[in-house]
Amino acid sequence: MVKEYHTSSSVSVLIYHLVWVTKYRNKALDKETRKLLDQKIRDICQENSCQVEALTVMPNHVHLEVVMPPWLSVTVLIKKLKGTTARWLFKVKPELREQFYHHHLWSPSYFARTVGNCSEETIKHYVETQWECPYK
């Protein structure tokens, strides 16, 4: 069940699909490293009040579906995820440093998209037909 975040003035459900890739799409993340990275990402999300809905670590990129609190921006979470995991992985697996130019694990870019249970067409129809509601 997706977590709702309650504040004194709002209730929100913010779900994002996030993707980030290794520098130069280097396929350096072996099976053991991917398993370690999976757990570290889950820990970081939990520390930041985020709920992981789905997570897949591939040899050269990560897909994450996460429910975020309204007080945390996507940019801040991505910086925490990429920065913390890179420093931690280079410490745990120092041999990874040689596979990356200037010792940068992740590409500086990322993909972010909101996720919801309604399609764009459904929301558009709902907004456009508000005046047609019989109980108004």
Beta strands, then each sheet from edge to edge (+ up, - down):
strand 1: 5-6
strand 2: 11-12
strand 3: 14-21
strand 4: 51-57
strand 5: 61-68
strand 6: 111-115
sheet 1: 1+ 2-
sheet 2: 4+ 5- 3+ 6-
end
